[in-house]
Each structure stands twice: as structure tokens, then as C-alpha cells.
């Protein structure tokens, strides 16, 4: 299903907002990881590494297809990653909202690595 011209213009603005929010969240997670003094430096490094690798995949999935034919899929992923609020999405047409109504917001938390000291 193709996105209308009006929704495409709104999509471009929403995409930039979501991308900025995505970057801020990754940076906040990286800060939390680096400041978690209860983990060894090796475990913090491993956790940070996994975060960056995982988020690199996520950013490609969500934002890598910048075309009208992928707009609804991208919007649905933005919702799934909780990158846009319902108020922000409300600018879209009913058709666009229906096209992404299957998307469910999901929690994307840090996966902490805690190896025993002998493996650090």
C-alpha cells in the first residue's frame, strides 16, 4: 500500500524525530553501561559492545529503507521501538494509522553481561 503525499511529508518529519530519539536513547544506554560500577570493566565493555551491535541492526531495520513503499513498515517499527508518541502519530491520516495499527510498543532494555571474574 502506498503512502499518500500528505502522509509522506508528515512521515519525513516523524522519521527525523524518531531517529533523534533513537540516538539519544542509545547514548543514554551507553552512559548507563559505562557508569555501572558494580560490573567489571570487561563486563561493561561486553555489554556496550552488544548494545552497539544490536542497535546498529535496529537502526538499519527501522530507518534503512527511506522510500514511500517502506514508509508504513518504518512507521510500524518506530511504534514498536516506542520512538513516537500517540500524539505525534495523530498527525497522520486514518488510512496511515490503520496501516500501522498492528504495531505493538515493546520494551528494549539493556542486556547486561556478567561473566565470572575468572572469565574477565
Helices and strands as residue ranges (DSSP letters): H 5-34, H 41-63, G 68-70, H 71-80, H 86-89, H 94-99, G 117-119
